[in-house]
Amino acid sequence: MTDNDQQQAAAVEAEAAGRGGLSQAELDELVASSDTGGRNVSGPVGMLLMLVALAWSLFQLYIASPFGLFNDTLARSIHLGFAIFLGVMMFPAARTKFQVALGVIVPLALAALFMIAAKDGVATWWIPIPALAVAATVVLGSPKNHIPLWEWALAIVGTAAALYLFLFYRDIATRVGAPIMQDYVAAVVGILILLEATRRALGPALMIVASVFLLYTVLGPNMPSIIAHKGNSLSEIVNHQWITTEGVFGIALGVSTSFVFLFVLFGSLLDRAGAGNYFIQVAFSLMGHMRGGPAKAAVVASAMTGLISGSSIANVVTTGTFTIPLMKKVGFSSEKAGAVEVASSVNGQIMPPVMGAAAFLMVEYVGIPYFDVVKHAFLPAVISYIALVYIVHLEAMKAGMQGLPRAYTPGPLLQRLVGIVFAIIAICALSFAVYYGMGWIRPAFPETASYIIFAFITLIYIGLLYVASKEKPLKMDDPNAEVTSLPMPGPTARSGLHFILPVVVLVWALMVDRLSPGLSAFWASAYMVFILLTQRPLMAIMRGESKLASDIKDGFLDLIDGLVTGARNMIGIGIATATAGIIVGAVSQTGVGSALADVVEVLSGGNILAILALTAVLSLILGMGLPTTANYIVVSALLAPVIVTLGQQNGLIVPLIAVHLFVFYFGIMADVTPPVGLASFAAAAVSGGDPIKTGVVAFFYSLRTAALPFLFIFNTELLLIGVTWGQGLFVFVVATIAMLLFAAATQGWFLTRNRFYETIALLLIAFTLFRPGFWMDMVSAPYDEVAPVEIQQAANDTPAGNDLRLRIAGMNDLGDPIEFVAILPIGEGATGAEKLENAGLVFREDGDKMIIDDVSFGSPAQNAGLDWDQEVLRVLKPVSQPSKYFMFIPALLLLALVVFLQRGRVARAPKQAVAA
């Protein structure tokens, strides 16, 4: 071995030591095993798999484009066909004896179940054959670097079953509800192979949950009475789960097909262009000099990467290989360094616009525009990230850490503030110019506006490339090398400003032009294709280093790699949404949702806080084995309607979007929570720390994320519901301060180490800032109760624009008696009777009872859930109440006391140290 070889080997060993003993290849395999496929096949087969992945990306770009006229159901069928083929081919059959056992038992058990469910003389002799075939592929096994013949057969048959709707769409349309033997075979084989692909790609949990729901579908009559149902035959299961769009090919797979793939692809292309490295370098240049600077930079870098990534694990490994060694270098332990990376990477999934695919599912499930989903989700996500930066700061304070040395000597504070103000003014001026300029171009040139805008953006792109060409190319430095200084912020930021343009295109299309998410992602991805093909040759020409043919070839290879990686990243999501469709289909077919509402009500005693706690625990438990998207689909299908219904019955009107965000937040917490927390294991592999300890520390860092959902359920202003821009800004400032105080309390450190009573005081202050109305309602009731027969007088006393709260008794859709609270908006009217009539209500008195006699169609009363023959039990009319923000006064006084006490201890600490 030469001296040079020895030096290279030593460098590799040092780098691996900084990553917990894992080489870069092993880290890539870690991501692959959990996100993009466990196999690494070379040769002609590897080339074929690459071409299939490439074809999937090109197909998705085509159907998302304005030119891609394609039936949505047929697109879902092809989408699932690609996912099953790549899922079976890219993931080995089994990793542990437990998984082998499941891979054998589940298909055989389902075959027996389907045979039991068969009725009306349907032949069943053939059902064990595909089940035995699937079990045999698991027993025979498969290596990671080779695909045996039986794996090919499984992948091809599974793909054919998924494409069944595409191939026989017209025939199926003529016999919906009356499946023939061909339908039975396609559905049974498809379900068995889909569940096997799920086990391979996502682990056993989702496979088991889906199988349990199939079991429940068939054996409904044998279940406990509270959740029993009539049971469904094989004919009904085949029709509901596979032949129609109620089950596997339902909304979840439709969202994966229409929206999610394009956003994942956009993130992959952006990362391949170099944006991931750019975000990390910019974060370090701006924040690396602060206390615990690398950890703060890790949070910011993960937040920026989270904007374009839907995967916690890929985010951990992508940014963590650089950030974790640097965090350890400035004093963080292996576990704390890994935990910071985990907490920040997992939070990337709550960061709009992608949100780990959940944002697009919410559009369909909640029935609101994508813009509104982003608006509601934005504030909690930003507050959570700000709090995490503060937690890192507190950890640095505890340990007395310092930042990395700056690359320059900063000027006076006033000069820096003036520079920041001018930068903000320039950005605002540019934003207004672009907004109103675009607004003028569209009406002035309706036919050619798109071409003019493209030319305008391209000119900006060329200008930004020219600016970047004058800076040194960004390279990912070795995090284990001696750090003498940080990169310069200005040159670092200028070296990749053109990466912001595709994000601007995406946000503009979504927020300003209000295009569909799929079409917005298409245009952003199309612009990324343009950038990938042109940035290398243009940059080389501007630097005078051009090798045109080689640069064009490299750009083309970058594009191919980005398209293939995007498809590989989608395998798990495509399979997860299809399998979750089985669960959603079972819920709609069996009516278990209403039965579950009874179970939850019994367990919680009707207490809304207990209901939320049960939902949070269930989300965590399911999330320990399910990917975030599948967990969200399952729990939202099961419990979101339950929370809304039981909340209404208990006097809390919870917006549906708040419930869905609540479920989603606790779903992502499962990526952190031991003993399964996959992101914690990935971070521990990089840091060399203990994965369980890493998960525990990350869980405590993530408590702020767990607290936010409970808060925005009770204070929907945090979701910007029913607030103006000015109120929204006020809520943001107050909520951020409250979350920082909550973080200080949970971390046991504010200005110095907390005494126990100071921690309690900080929690109390934080709660008051979040929910000042809780205390004000105790001091002065917001409503005055009147007798039901006085409802007209109550409406007369209620100013227009305010609400009456009515306690109502009636029947639900199943004919069971229920009670609930309705919020009735009061409009204009000379008298109370006119106001009620304008709201769509007509009453009749029955003794001392007030009965709803009629409800106008489409009226505010009908929208509030009111119907004829319901009885009004209670009427609550709003009364004048002091502003709830008066409660901030005692909270701030208590905060001043805590600050006074801690500053006193901080001032005495040096003297005590000297005396010692």
N, C-alpha and C positions, 0 to 999 in steps of 0.2 A: 504493500500500500504506500502510495506517495505521500509526501508531507501535505500536499493540497487535499488529497482524499481524507487524510486523518483530520485535517481542520474542518472539512465539510461534515464528517461523521460526528465530530465533537459539537459542531453547531447544531446538528439535528438532535443529538442527545440533550443538549441544553434546552433547545426549544421544547422538546417533548417533556423534559422535567418541569418546565414552567407551566405545562398544560396537564399536570397530574400524571405524567408518564405516557400520554397519548400523542402519537404522531399526527401530522395533518391528515394522512390517509385514514387513520383510525377515526379521527373526528368526522371526516367526510362519510365514513361508513356508519358512524353513529346517527348522523342526520338521515342517511339513506335508509337505515333500518327502521326508522320511526316515521319518516315523512315521504321519501321518494322511492322506496323499494329496497329490499334487502339483498338483491342479486346484483352481481357485477359480471355480466356476460359479455365476452368479446367475440371477435370473428363475425361471420355472416349473420349469426343469430342476434348478436348485439347490434349490428347494423340494421337488421329488420325491426327490432324493438325501437330503435331510434327513429326509424322512418314511420312506424305506427304512431309514436308520440308526436312526431312532427305533423303527421296527417291530422291528428286530433286537434292540434292547435290551429292549423289552417282551416279545418272544418268549422271550428268555433268562431274564428275571425269572419268566415264567410257568412254564417247565419246571423251574426251580430251586425253585419254591415247593412247599409241602406239598400244594397242590391240583393241581399240574401233572403229571398222570399221562401220561407220554409215553414211547414206546419209544425207547431210547437210540440205536439205529441210525438211526431216522427223524430224531431230533433232530440227529445228526451231518450227515445229508444236507441238512437245512434250513440248519444253521449254515454249511456250506460254500457253499451256494447264495447266502446273503447275502454271504459273504466274496468270492466270485468276482465277483458283480455289482458290488459297491462297489469291488473292486480294479481291475477293468477301467475302470469309469466315473470313478474318482477319480484314477487315475494316467495321465499321457500315455503314448503308445505308445513313444516313444524319446527319449533325451537326447543320445546320442553316436552317431557312425558305427559304432563297435564294437558298441553295443547293437542298432542297426538290423541289422547283419550277423548277429548272433546270433539276433535275432528272425525272420530269414528262414531261416538255415541249419538251426537246431535242429528246427523242425517238419518241414521237408522231409526231414532225415536220419532223424528218428523214423518218418516215413511209410514210407521205404524199409526201415527196420529191421522195422517191423510187417509189411510185405509179405513180407520174407524169412522171418519167424517163422510166417507162416500155413501151416497144414498141413490135411490131411484134407479137401481140396477147398473150403476157406473162400474165398468171393469176396473179392478184394482190389482190384478196379478202382476202388472208391469212396474208398479210403484217402487218395490224394493230394488229394482235393477239400477236406476240412477243413484239411489242412496248407497248401495254397495260399491258402485263405481267411485263415488266421491270419497267414501271411507277408504277404499283401496289406495287412492292416490296419496292419502295422508300416511297410511301404513308404509307404503313403498318409499315415501320420502323423496327429497330432491336436494341436490347439492347447491351451493351458492354460485358456482361458476359454470353450471351446466343445466340445461333444461331437458329432462327425459321425455320420452314419447308420450307417456300418460298425462304429463302436464300440458303438452300441446293439445291433446284430445280434450282435456277438461276446459282449457281456455277457449277452444274453438266452439265446443258445444254450448258453453256458457254465453259466449258472444252471440251465437245463433238464437238462443232463447231470448236474450235481451233485444235482438233485432226483429223478433217475431211481430211486434206491433208495426214496425216499419214495413216488413215484407208482406203482411196480410191485412193492412189497415182497412182496405175497402171491404174485404170479406167480413172482418170482425164487426164493422159498423152496421152490418145488416143483421147481426145475431147477438147484440148486446143483451146479457142476461140469460142467454141460452147457449152455454159453451158446448163445443163438440169435443171429441176425443183428442183431436190435434191441440186444442186449447189447453186441455188438462195436462198433456205431456209437456207443452212449452212452459206452463206455469209451474208445475211441480219441479221440473228440471231446473228452471230458472231460479226459483226460490232456494233450492238446495245449493246450487253453485254460487249464488249471490252470498249466502251465509258463509260458505267456505271461503270465498274471496274476502269477506269481512273479517273472518278469523285470522287470515294470513296478514292482511294489511293493517288491521286495527287492534288485534288482540281478541281475546275471547269474550270480553264483557258485552259488547253490542250484539254479538251473535247470540249470547245467552238470553239477553233481554228480549230480543226480537222473537226467539224461539218460545219464551214464556208467554208472550202475547198471542202467538199462534196457538199454543196450548189452551190458553184462556178462551180464545175464539171458539174452539171446538167443544171444550168441556165446561162451558158456561153453566149448564144445569146442575153440575156436580160441585159448583163453588159454594162458599158460605153465602147465606141468604142475602147479606147486605150488598154483595157484588155479583150475584147470580144473574144469568140471562138465558135466553132460550137455546143458545148454541147455534152454530152455523155449519152448514154442510160444505163438503168439498167444492161443490158447484158454486156456492156463494163465495167461498174463499178465492177460488180461481178467478171468478169474475171481478171481485172487488180488489184483490191484491195485484193482479197481473194484467187482466184484459182491459180494464178501465183505468182512469187516472185518479182513483181514490186512494190507492195504496202505494206500491213501489214507484209508479210513474206519476206521483202526485206533485203537490206544490213544491215540496223540498227539492226533489230532483229537477223540477222545472226551474227553480231559482238557481241551482247549481249550473244548469245548462245555459240559462239566459244571461245571468249576471256574474256569478262567482268566478267562472273560468276566466272571463276577460280581465277581471281585477287581479287574479292570481298571476295571469300571464303578463299583465302590465307591470306588476312588481318584479317578476322574473326578468323581464327585458330591461327594466330600469337598473336592477342590480347588476346585470351582465354588462351594462354600459359603463359601470364604475360608480354609480350613485351611492351604493352601500359604503364603499371605502371613503367617498367624499363626505358623507354624513358623519362618519366616525372622526375623520380628521378635523372637520369644522368644529365638532363638539369639543374635541380636545384642545384646539387652538383657543376657543373662547372660554373654557371652564377649567382647563387642566391646572391653572395656577392657584385655584382656590383651595381651601382646606379640604382634604379628601378629594382633590380635583378629578383624578381619574374615575372615581365612582360617580361623581356628578356628571362627568362627560359620558359615562356609560349609560346613565339614565336618559340623557338628552339624545344620544345616538340611537338608543333603542326606541325612543319615542318617534324619532324621524324614520327609522327603519320600519317601525310598526305601522306607519302611515301606508306602507305599500306591501306589507307582509301579513299573511294570515296565519302564520305558524309560530307558536311560542318557542318550539325546540330549535327550529332553523334560526330564529332570531338570537337565541342564547348562544349557539355555536358560532354564528356569523360574527356577531359583535364581541362575544365573550372571549374568543381566542386572542383578541387584542386587548380588551379592557381588563379581564380578570388578572393576568400577570401584573399589569401596571397598578391595579388596586392593591395587590399583595405587596408590591414594592413600596408603597407609601404607608403601609402599616396595617392593612386589613388582613384578618385571618382568612384562610382558605374558604371556610364556611361563610363568613360574612361577605367576602368578595363574590362568591358564587350566588349568595342570596340576593345581593343587590342586582346582579345581572338577571336573575330569575324574575324578581319582582318587576323590574323595568321591562323585560321582554314579554312577560305574560300580559302586562298592561297594554302592550301594543295592540292586543285584540279588542280593547274597548275604545281604541282611538279611531275616530272616523278618518277617511271615508270607507275603509274596507271592513274593519271590525270583525275579522275572522269569518267572513261570509254572513254573519248574523244580521247585519244591517239590511241585506236584501231579502232575507227571510221575513224580517219584521215588516217590510213593505207589503208583503203578501198576507201575512197573518194578521197584522193590525189594521191593514187597509188604509194606510196614510201614505202620502208621497215620500219619496226617498229624501228629499230636502228636509222634511220635518223630522225624519228619523235622525239625520245628522245633527240637526239643530238641538233636538232633545238630548242626544248622547254626548254632545261636545263638551258642555260645561263640567259634568262629573269627571270626564276623562282628563281634562286639563288640570282640574283641581287635584286629582289623584297623582298626576306626575309632579306637580309643584310640591305636594306633600312628600313624595319620595325623595326629591332633591333635598328637602329640609331634613328628612330622616338621615340621609347620608351626612349632611352637615352636622347633625347631633352626634352621630357615631364618630365623626372626625374630632369633634370637640371633646368627647369623652376620652379619646385616646391621645389627644394633643397632637394630631397629625398636621402636616403642612402640605402645601401643594407642590407641583413640579415647578422648576425654574422657568420664568417667562423667557420668551424669545426676544423681548425688547423691554425698554424702560418706559412705562406709561407716563403720559403728560399729567398736568394738574387735573384734579377732579372736575373743576368748572369747565375746562377745555373739553374733557371727555363727554360731559353732559351736553354741552353745546353741540358736539359732533353727533351724539345720539339723536338729539332733537332735530337737527337738520336732516339726518338720515330718515327719520320718521316722516318729516314734512315732505321729503323728496318721494318716498314710497307712496304716501297718500296722494300727492299731486300726480304721480305716474298712474296710480290706480284709477283716479277720476278721469284722467285723459284717455286711458284705455277703455274704461266703461262707457263714457259718453261718445268716444270716437267710434267704438263698435256699434253703439246704438244709432249713430248717424249713418254708418256705412250700410246697414241692412235695409232701411227704407229707401236710401238713395240709389242703391244698386241691388235690387232684389234678386236679379238673375245671377249676378256674378259676385255677390257678397262673399261667398265661401272662398272663392279663389283669391279675392283681394285680402281677406283675413289670413289665409295660408301664406300668401306672399309677405304680408306684414310680419307674421310670426317668424318666418324663415329669415327675413332681414335681421330681426332681433337675434335669432339663433346664430347667424353668421357673425354678428357683432360680438356676442358673448363668447363665441369660440375664439375670435381674434384676441379678446381680453385674456382668455384662458391660455392661449398659445404663448403669451409673454411671461407666464409663470412656469415654474418647474413642474413637471408631471408629478401627480400625487402617487406615492407608493406606500403600501402598507408596511410600516416599519416593524422591525422585530421587537416585540414588547418585552423580551427578556434582555435586550441589550441595555447598556448604561444610558440613561436619559440625561442629556446635558441641557437641553432646552426644548420647549414646545414649538410647534410650527407657528409661523406668523399668522395672525388672524386674517389680515387683509388679503395677502397673496393666496392663502388657503381657500378663503371664501370665493375669490375671483376665479380660481382654477376649475370650478365646476358649476358656475351659475347656470349654464345651459341645461343642467339636469332639472332645474326648477320648471322649465318651460312645459314639459309634458304634464307635470302636476297642475300647472296653471290651466292648461287645456282641459284637463279632467275636471277641475273644480269649476271652471267657467261653464263647461257644458252641463254640469250637474246643477249648479246653483243659479246661474244667470239665464242661460238658454233653456233650462229646465228640460233637457233631453232625458230620455229614459236612462237608467244606470247602464244597461247593456250597450246602448249606442254611444253614451259618453265614454265608456271604457274602450269601445272600439276606436273612436277618434284619438283618444290618448295613446292607445297601443299602436295605432297606425303612425302617429307622430314619433313614437319610440322606434319603430322600424326604420323610419327615415333617419333618425339620429344615429342609430347603430350602423347604418350603411354609409353615412357621410362623415361622422365625426373623426374617424381615423385619417382618411385621406385629406380632408380639409385642414385638420390640425397639422398634419405633416407638411402640407404646402405652405401654411402660414409660418411654420418654423424653419422652412427651407430644408427639410429632411425628407422630401417626398420620394417614396418608391410606390408609384401610383397603383400598379397591378397588385403588389403585395398588400398594400393598405386596403384596397377594395376587397381583396380575398379575405383578409383578417376581419374586416367589418362584416362580411357575409357569414363567416364562420361564427362570429359573436351572435349574429341574429339567429342562426340555426340552433346554437347552443341555448340561447334564451328561450326559443320556442319549445325545444325539447324539454328543458328544465321546467318550464311552466306546465307542460302536460304531465310530467312526472310528479310535480307538486300537487296536481289535482286528483291523482288516483284515489288517495284516502278520502278526500272530500266527496268525490263522485259516488264512491261505494257507500260512504257513511250516510249521505242524504237518501240514497235508494233504500238502504236497510232501515233507516229511521222511518221511511215511508210505510214499511210493514207495520210498525208500531202505531203510527198515526192512522193507518187504515183500520187496524184492529180497534182503536179507540172509537172511530166513527161507526164501525160496523156493529160493535157490541153495546155501545152506550155506556161504557165504563166511566166516562167522564162524570156523569151525574151520580153514579154509584160512589165514585171516589170523593165527590163533594160531601156525601153523607159520612164517609169514613173519616175524612179530614175534620169535619165538623164535630164528630164524636170525639176524636182524639184531642182536638184543640179546645173543646168546650165552647166553640163559637167565638173565641177570643182571636181578634185579627192578628195580634202580635204573635200568638202561638202558631197561627196558620202560616205566617211568614217564616217563623223559625223552622217549622216542619218542612216547608218548601226549600229553604236554604240548605237544610241537612240532606234532603233527598237529592238536590242538585249536586252537592258535594259528593255524596255516595255514588251516584250514577257517573259523575264526571271523573271519578278515579279510574274508570276503565274506558270511558267513552271520549272520543274527540269532542272538542267544544261545540262544534256545529251540531253533531248528533245529539249531544246532551241537551242543547238548547231546544232542538226540535221536540225531543221526547218530553221534557219537563214542561215546556210551554203548552204542548198539546194536552198534557194531563192536568196541570195545576193552574195555568194562567186563568182559565175561565172560572176555576174554583175560587181563586182569590178575589176576583172581581165580584162574583155572586155573593160569597160569604161576607165580603167587605160591605157590599150594598145592604145586606141584611143586618149588619151591625153598625150601620150609620156612617161608614167610611166609603166615600165615592172615589175609587181608585181608577185613574185613566189606564186604559189597556196597555199603552206604550210603557208606562211606569212598571207594570207587572212584568212585561216581557224583558225589559232591561234588568229588573230585579233577578229574574231567572238566569239571564245571560251572565250577569256579574258573578253569581255563585258557581256557574258552570266553569268559568275560566279559573276560579280559585282552586279547582281540582287539579290543575296543572302544577300547582305549587304544593298542595297539601300532602304530607306523608300519609301512608307509606308508599303510595303509587307515584305521585307527582313527577311526571316524566321530565319536565323542564328542570326540576331540581337534580335529577340524576344526570342530565346532560351537562349542567353547570358543574356538578361535582366531578364529572369525568374530565372537564377542562381544568378545574382548580386543584384537583388532587385531594379535595376535602371529603368528609363523610357525607354521603347523599342524604341520610335521614336528618342529620344536624343542619345541613344546608336547607332542607325543606322546612324544618321547624323555624329557623331564623327568617326564611323568606315568608313564612306564614305570618309571623309577627310584623314584618315590614308591610305585609299586604292587609293588615287589619283595617287600614283606612279604606281600602277597596271594599272590604266586607261591610263597613259601617255605612258607606254612601247609599247602597240600595234601600236600607231601612229608612234613611233620612229622606230620600226623594219620594218614597211611597207616601210619607206623611206631609212632606213639604214639596209639592210639585213645582214650585218656583225654581228649584234647582234644575229642573228639566226645561226651563224657560217656557212653561205652560201658563198662558194667561198673563204674560208680563210684557211691558214695552221695552224698547232698547235701553232706555235710561234705568228702568227697574232691573233689567237683566244685568247691566254693568254693576249696579249696587249689590245685587245678589251674588255676583261672582266675587267681588271684593270681600264681602262679609263671609261668604262660605269658604273662601280660601283661608282667611284668618282663622276661622273656626277649625278647619281641617289641620292647619299647622299646630294649633293648640292641642287638638286631639292626638296628633303625632307626638308632640312633646310629652303628653301624659302617658301614652302607651310605651314610649321609649325611656321614661323615667328621667328625663333630662330636659330642662328648659334653658335657663341661663347657667345653671349648675345642676348638680344632682338633686332630684326632687325628694322632698319629704313626702310621706304617704298622704298627708292632708293636702299638700300642694297638688299632687296628682288628682285627688278627688275634686279639688277646686277647678283645675284645668278642664277636667271632663265636664263639670257642671257648666263652666263658661262656654265651652265648645257647643254643648247641647243647646244652651240658651241662644247662642248666635245662630245656630241652625234652625231652631224652632221656638222663636220668641212667643208665638201664639199659644204654645202649650201652657205657659205660665199666665199669660194675659187672660186666657179663657177661664182660669181658676179665679182670677181677681174680678173679672167682669164677664158674665156669660154673654156669648155672641147672639144667642137666640132667646126669645121669650115664648113659652108654650101657651097656646090658647086651645079652647075646646074645638073639636072638629066642626061643630055646627056654626062656629064663628069664622069659618075660613074666608067668607066674603069680606068681613071686616079686616081680617089679617092681610088679604090681598090689597085692600084699599089703603092700609097703612104702610105697605111695602113700596118704596120708590121704584119706578121703572128702571130696569137694568139689574135689579137685585133678585135674589132667589128665595122662594119658600121651600122649607124642608118638610116633606110629608112622610109620615110613617104609614105604610100601606099594608093591608092584609088582602090576600087573593089566592089564586091558583097558579101553579107553574104550568109549563107545556104538557106535563104528564098528568095533570089533574090533582097534584098534591098541594096541600095548603102551605103557603109561604108568607113571610113578612119581610119587607124590605123598605129602604129609605129612598125616596125619589126627590130629585132636585128639580123644582119647577121654576123656570125663568118667568119673571113677571114683566110684561110689556106695558104699553101705554093704555090708558082707559080712564074715563071720568069716574067710574065707580069700581068697587071691588068685583062686582058681578061682570062688568065689561072686561076687566083685566083677565079674569078667569076664562071668559068666553073667548077672548082673543088668544089665550094660551091653548085653546082647544078643548076646554072642559065644560061639561054640564053635570050638575049634581042633583040628587033628590034626597030629601030627608026621610028617614025611616025611624020614627021615634026620636031617640037621642043619637042615632047613627047618621053618618053622612056617607052616602053611596055614590060612586061615580056612575052616572047614567049614560054618558056618551063621551067619546074621545074623537076629535076630528083627525082624519087621516093626514099624516105628514106634519102634524102640529107639534109645538114644543112639548105638550103633554104626552103625546105618543112617543116622542124621542126620549122622554124621561122614564119610559117603561110603564106608563099608566094605561089602564084598559077598563072597559065597562064592567060593572058589577063588583069592582074592588071597593073595599071599605077604607075610609080614612080614619086611622087610629089616633094620630097625633099631628098637630100643626105647629111648626116652629117658625116664627117670623123673625127676621133680623132686627136687632136693636142697635142703637148707637153704642160704640165701644171705643175706649181710648186706643190710640195707635199701639200695635203690638211691639213696635220698636222702642217704646219706653223701657221695655225689659232689658235693653242693651245697657242702660245706665247702671243698675246694680251689677251686671256682669262685668262691665269695664272697671267699675270700682274694685271688684274682687280681683280682677286681673292686675290692677295697679298694686294691690296689696301683695300678690304673689311676686310681682316684679321687685317690689321694695324689699321683701324678705330675702329673695335670692341675690339681689345686688349687694345686700349687706353681707351675705356669706362670701360672695365673690371678692368683695373688698377686703374682708378679713383673712382670706385664704393665704395671700402672700406673707402677711405678718406671722401667721401661725407656722408657715413653712420655715421662715427665717428663725423663729423661736425654737423650732424643732432642731 
